[in-house]
Each structure stands twice: as structure tokens, then as C-alpha cells.
Amino acid sequence: MGPSLQTAVLGLPPEPESAGRARRFLRDRLDDIGHDDLVDAATLLVSEIVTNVVLHAPTWLEVRVRATTTGVRVEVLDGSSVAPTQRGYDEVTSTGHGLSLVAYLAADYGVELRRDGKSVWFTLNADSVRTDAERDSSAGEWPAPLHRTGRAGPTTRVVLRDLPVRLWRAARQHHEALVRELYLHQSLRNQGALHDDDRSTAGLSRVQAREAATVLDGALDAALAGAGDGASRVDLELDATAELVAGLLVLQASLDEAERLAHEGSLLVLPGLPEIVTVREWCCDQVVAQVNGVAPTAWSPTSGAVVAATRGSVQGWDASVVHGATRPVVAGDDTNRILAVSAAAAVLLGWAAEDLVGRRVVDLVPHALREAHVAGFTRYLTTGEAHVLGRPVDLLVLRRDGAEIAVRFLLERAPSPAGRSVFLAWLDPQ
């Protein structure tokens, strides 16, 4: 252990940037005292607590850190006398997990009310957090599952009712790619010449996110074994432990950050389609909610808000091939958004061409086929596997009036600017 350290203090304003400043401050202090093994967990927890103050107080705040005989004690003070609580979760919530993370990762923690506000504190030591070397014990491989003696506690029987199999499996492929890209992105930032303004929690995230997803995959395989491989919906049952809950909370936080970076174009992987994000949030939140005593809520296409996902217009793409076509053709981009529609396609689909542009391609897919469409599109964007690209397929498309019409469908890639994809869907009525 490095030299002893008196209590170090950092005052911060109630601004979003304060979470990053708190992480940098804490990282530097832990480096000073030779506790870089605690940095990932400590910066994750201080970020959650500071963000909670900024969002819910918001008042002045102060971060204090000092060495203990076995590790470190971190304290966040603010001017609000309202004590934080671990929230009950509804079926679609994806926030408010800070205290759950603190309760899981910290060796000890507490809240103290003061005359001028309150203090939220936690302690960490080598027994409560694994080291970077243990987390990344083998290059390119996921480390073995965590085993923390005495920390698992009781289990809760959780049921994910009507889990959409295709969507979840496509989501898992996409999530794996996101976590990998997030880890690489943050590792490169930490090694670069620019000042590191956000100590990565990716080492922690890689382990816990992978472990949590692996538990869910194992339960899904067991459910499918009982229901048959062709099942589109299954009731997935599992015994949720504290480790699983913590892993799912970290998974959500990691994927939210990765989705943000993907939308900015900072990652090689593309953002997830809304349905992919929604099924992930529903699955994770159902586990957390049921552990907190909330009754199960079955999956449905409306289990979460589904909104258009965009990455901005495809600059430099020439739509003349669509506008000049005499056959029905629809152009879409890599966010599953409609870019252009030929006059013949507009007539076939019962829309005005200008009303279709900007809408999602999934709006033209019959409801019974939408999950298969989203899953297939996601797999292609994530893995490059194309089962229908360049091959005529007979299928149904949805008109604006709700009628389903049979077409011979041919999907092609169109020339497009580097880094973006444009697809042409030719629709010949049958």
C-alpha cells in the first residue's frame, strides 16, 4: 500500500459535469495511495451518487476520500436532507439503480443526516472488489464467473413471461458487440495522449454484463428445450441472486453508454433498433422489479416506448435511382428508416411518398412478422450475415389501410457513403 493520505476534499457544483470531475478526483487519489485495484468500482459508485445529487437535490456537493486500514472510504455530502432510497421498479424503468450498485459492490455503506444536509458514504477493500488482473485474466476471453463467499444471499424466483425468443437472441448478439466496442473505445481513450476525463468501468462491466447475460442465455436454452426449438415465446424461469441483479444493472448502464456513443458514430457497431433496446430493458428491469417484490409483467410489443432511431441523414447518397424508378422500390438506411420511395411504391402501399420518408421500415411489415424483421435486420448489421440480401423472397407487406398484400421482395445494397448503409427493397406485386 502507498503512503497514507489525510482526507482529500473536492467541492462541486450541481452540474452533470460534476460526475466526471468526481471520478477523475477519486481515481487520482486512489492512485496516490496505491489502490488502483479499487478504481473501477469506486468511480462507478461515486458517479452514481453524484449523479443522483445532481438530478434529485440539486445542491452544492462535496466528495471526500481517505484511506482506511484495509481500503478506502468515500463520502459524498450535499445540502438536501432527503435521504436516498432504493426504488421500487416498474416494468419499464431503467434508472434509479445507484443504491443497488452501492449495496452490492461496497464492503459497507450508509446515509447520515446532518444539520445542513446529508452524507452518503461507502467503503471498499480488496475483498469486496476483484483486481483488474483477475478481471482480465486472459486476453480476448471472458474471465470465469465471480464467486463471492457470503455475498450471494437468498435467491428470488423470477419469471420472464412470453420472452420473445428471436428478439432476445438478436439483442444478445448486438449487446455483445456493443460491450466489446465500449471496452475497446474506453481502453484506447485511457492510453491516448488526450486527458482521460472519464475513468472507464469497462473492466468491471465486461465481467458482470457477460455473466448476467450468460445466466439468462442458460435459462433460455432450458426453456426452449421444454417448449421446442420453434417456439417464438417462452416463459423463462430462473433463480435471481444478488450477483445477477448487480450484473444486470451494470449491463444496462454499460449498454446505455455504448448506445450513446454508437449514435454519435464513435463506435464501429451501429446503434440498436428501438425494439432491441426495449427488449433488453424489459428483460433486465423485470428481474430487478421481481426481486424487489413487483409481480411479473408479460412481454408485449408495447412493453416499452418504441421510437424512431436515427443517426442523421445519409449525406451524399443519390436517391435518383429511386425517384426515377418505374417499379415499386423503397430505400432504407442502417437505422431501418425510409429514405426515399418511388411513385409506384407509394401507390402500391397506399401512402403519399413524402409521408413515408422518415418513417421506420418496420411500419411496412405486418405485425406478425415484425419481430422476425427486426431480429434479422439486427443480425445483419451486427454480424454481416445476410439471408435475404440479393435473393428474391415472397412475402407480405402492410398497406396504410391495414391490408396485407403479397409481393416478390428483392433486397439490394445501394452505393452509399463510407460508414453508412443504404438498402433498396424492390416490391413486385404477385
Buried (B, 14 or more C-beta within 10 A) or exposed (E): EEEEBEEBEBEBEBEEEBBBBBBBBBBBBBEBBEBBBBBBBBBBBBBBBBBBBBEBBBBBBBBBBBBEEEBBBBBBBBBBEEEBEEBEBEBBBBBBBBBBBBBBBBBEBEEEEEEEBBBBBBBBBBEBBBBBEBBBBEEEEBBEEBEEEEBEEEEBEBBBBBBBBBBBBBBBBBBBBBBBBBBEBBEEBEEEEEEBEBBBBBBBBBBBBBBBBBBBBEBBEBBBEEBEEEEBBBBBBBEBBBBBBBBBBBBBBBBBBBBEBBBEEEBEBBBBBBBBBBBBBBBBBBBBBBBBEBEBBBBEBEBBEBEBBBBEEBEEBEBEBBBEBEEBBBBBBBBBBBBBBBBBBBEBBBBEBEEBBEBBBBBBBBEEBBBBBBBBBBBBBBEEEEEBEEEEEEBBBBBBEEEBBEBEBBBEEBEBEEEBBBBBBBBBEE
